């Protein structure tokens, strides 16, 4: 999810994935952090109903670089995770049924 880190005064983006916290990035802008989180969420194949923005909302130009970096970070994590798996095991993509981390979208969480 996205949360305010008061020590460094930025929004920090991280996602719980397969029992580990995956650091996605930081931003001074909450909306930018939400787009970064959504990109990572999609890249990991997680439940799209928990996105902040649906697929019809374009990423604003000023956020493109940070969103791309979030995607690269997730891809790097997936590559590392795959390399650590025994080669005889198939790696299943996550599905909404096995998404147990309960991350609520930033905008939805802010309303509660």
C-alpha positions in Angstrom: 0.0 0.0 0.0 0.9 3.6 0.3 1.6 5.3 3.6 3.2 8.5 4.8 6.7 8.0 6.2 7.1 10.9 8.7 10.8 10.3 9.1 11.6 11.1 5.5 8.4 13.1 4.8 7.4 11.2 1.7 4.8 8.7 0.7 6.3 5.2 0.7 5.0 2.5 -1.6 5.3 -1.2 -0.7 3.3 -4.3 -1.3 3.0 -7.6 0.6 3.6 -10.4 -1.9 4.2 -14.1 -1.2 4.9 -13.4 2.5 7.4 -10.6 1.9 7.3 -6.9 1.8 8.2 -5.6 -1.7 9.5 -2.0 -1.6 8.2 -0.2 -4.7 9.4 3.4 -4.2 8.7 6.8 -2.6 7.1 10.0 -3.7 6.3 13.4 -2.2 3.0 13.3 -4.1 0.2 10.9 -2.8 -1.4 10.6 -6.3 2.0 9.7 -7.9 2.5 7.1 -5.1 -1.0 5.7 -5.8 -0.1 5.3 -9.5 3.2 3.6 -8.6 1.3 1.2 -6.3 -1.2 0.4 -9.0 1.5 -0.3 -11.6 3.2 -2.7 -9.2 -0.1 -4.3 -8.2 -1.0 -4.9 -11.9 2.5 -6.3 -12.7 2.1 -8.8 -9.8 -1.2 -9.9 -11.2 -3.1 -9.0 -8.0 -6.9 -8.4 -7.7 -7.8 -5.4 -9.9 -10.7 -4.5 -7.7 -8.2 -3.1 -5.2 -6.7 -0.6 -7.6 -6.8 3.1 -6.9 -7.4 3.9 -10.6 -8.9 1.7 -13.3 -7.4 1.0 -16.7 -9.2 3.9 -18.3 -7.3 6.5 -16.2 -4.1 7.4 -18.0 -0.9 7.9 -15.9 -0.2 11.7 -16.0 3.0 12.5 -17.9 4.8 13.9 -14.9 4.4 10.5 -13.2 5.5 8.3 -16.1 9.2 8.0 -15.0 8.4 7.0 -11.4 5.7 4.6 -12.5 8.1 3.0 -14.9 10.7 2.7 -12.1 8.1 1.0 -9.9 7.4 -1.5 -12.7 11.2 -2.2 -13.1 11.5 -2.7 -9.3 8.7 -5.3 -9.4 10.2 -7.0 -12.4 13.5 -7.2 -10.7 11.9 -8.8 -7.6 10.0 -11.3 -9.7 13.3 -12.3 -11.5 15.1 -12.7 -8.2 12.2 -14.7 -6.8 12.1 -17.0 -9.9 15.9 -17.5 -9.6 15.5 -18.7 -6.0 12.9 -21.3 -6.9 13.9 -24.9 -7.8 13.8 -25.3 -11.5 11.5 -28.3 -11.3 8.6 -26.2 -9.9 6.2 -24.2 -11.9 5.6 -20.7 -10.6 1.9 -19.9 -10.5 0.7 -16.4 -11.1 -1.2 -14.9 -8.1 -5.0 -14.9 -8.4 -7.6 -12.9 -6.5 -8.3 -16.1 -4.5 -4.8 -16.3 -3.1 -4.4 -12.5 -2.5 -4.5 -12.5 1.3 -2.5 -9.3 2.0 -5.6 -7.1 2.3 -4.1 -3.9 0.9 -6.8 -1.4 0.4 -6.3 1.2 -2.3 -4.9 4.5 -1.0 -7.9 6.6 -2.0 -10.4 4.1 -0.5 -8.4 3.8 2.7 -8.2 7.6 3.1 -12.0 7.7 3.1 -12.3 5.5 6.2 
